Amino acid sequence: MKHLPFSYERFREEFPEVEKEYERLALKCHSSGPLDEKTRRLVKLGIAIGSESEGAIKSHARRAMALGISRDEIRHAILLGLTTIGFPKMVAALNWVHEAFEEGPLKEAGLED
């Protein structure tokens, strides 16, 4: 089983009650609209790409893979950012996703952010 990033594990250890509420809020956000799970996963990946967050991009790519979203679909989501965020940022996101592909799907249960 793949492990969560060190920074998230540390956050969970240092602030367990806050982490529980964070997870509860994330679950509520995911269940509060009409989007299906695959669409929600790709939207979250897109938000991570737009925020240029390496950790979030890798995490959401790994979560998408765990859901069965293909590598081609994930790469297409990144390519769509080209004309919005620019070539260098899109390539950086693509590189981070390829690193996530090597790490494999995230199999940690219960995390919906």
C-alpha positions in Angstrom: 0.0 0.0 0.0 1.3 3.4 -0.9 1.7 5.9 1.9 0.5 9.5 2.2 3.0 12.3 1.8 5.1 13.0 4.9 3.7 16.5 5.2 0.1 15.2 5.4 1.0 12.5 7.8 2.7 15.1 10.1 -0.3 17.4 9.8 -2.6 14.4 10.8 -0.4 13.6 13.8 0.0 17.2 15.0 -3.7 18.2 14.5 -5.8 15.1 14.5 -9.1 16.8 15.3 -8.6 19.4 12.6 -7.6 16.7 10.1 -10.9 14.8 10.9 -12.9 18.0 10.3 -11.0 18.7 7.1 -11.8 15.2 5.8 -15.4 15.6 6.8 -15.6 18.9 4.9 -14.0 17.3 1.9 -16.5 14.4 1.9 -19.4 16.9 2.2 -18.1 19.0 -0.7 -17.7 15.9 -2.9 -21.3 14.7 -2.2 -23.0 18.1 -2.5 -23.5 18.3 -6.2 -24.4 16.5 -9.4 -20.9 15.6 -10.7 -20.0 12.0 -10.8 -16.8 10.8 -9.1 -14.7 10.6 -12.3 -15.6 14.2 -13.2 -14.9 15.3 -9.6 -11.5 13.7 -9.7 -10.6 15.4 -13.0 -11.8 18.7 -11.8 -9.7 18.4 -8.6 -6.7 17.5 -10.8 -7.4 20.6 -13.0 -7.6 22.8 -9.9 -4.2 21.4 -8.7 -2.7 22.0 -12.1 -3.9 25.6 -12.1 -2.5 26.2 -8.6 0.9 24.8 -9.7 1.0 22.5 -6.7 3.3 19.6 -7.3 2.0 17.7 -4.3 -1.6 18.2 -5.1 -1.0 17.3 -8.8 0.7 14.0 -7.8 -2.0 13.3 -5.2 -4.9 13.9 -7.5 -3.4 12.0 -10.3 -2.8 9.0 -8.1 -6.3 9.3 -6.7 -7.6 9.4 -10.3 -5.7 6.3 -11.2 -7.1 4.5 -8.1 -10.5 5.3 -9.5 -9.7 3.7 -12.8 -9.1 7.0 -14.8 -6.6 6.2 -17.5 -3.2 7.7 -17.9 -4.4 9.1 -21.3 -7.3 10.8 -19.6 -5.1 12.3 -17.0 -2.6 13.5 -19.6 -5.4 15.0 -21.6 -6.6 17.0 -18.6 -3.1 18.4 -18.3 -2.9 19.2 -22.0 -6.1 21.2 -21.7 -4.2 23.6 -19.4 -1.7 24.6 -22.1 -3.7 27.6 -23.4 -4.7 28.7 -20.0 -1.6 28.3 -17.8 1.1 28.3 -20.5 3.6 25.8 -21.9 6.2 25.8 -19.1 3.6 25.3 -16.4 1.8 22.6 -18.4 5.1 20.7 -19.0 5.9 20.9 -15.2 2.4 19.4 -14.4 3.0 16.7 -17.0 6.4 15.9 -15.5 4.8 15.6 -12.0 2.1 13.4 -13.3 4.6 11.1 -14.9 6.3 10.8 -11.4 2.9 10.0 -10.0 2.4 7.3 -12.6 5.7 5.7 -11.4 4.4 5.9 -7.7 1.1 4.2 -8.7 -2.4 4.7 -7.5 -3.1 6.2 -4.1 -4.7 3.4 -2.1 -5.2 5.3 1.2 -8.9 5.0 2.2 -11.0 7.8 3.3 -9.3 10.8 1.8 -11.6 12.8 -0.5 -10.0 16.3 -0.7 
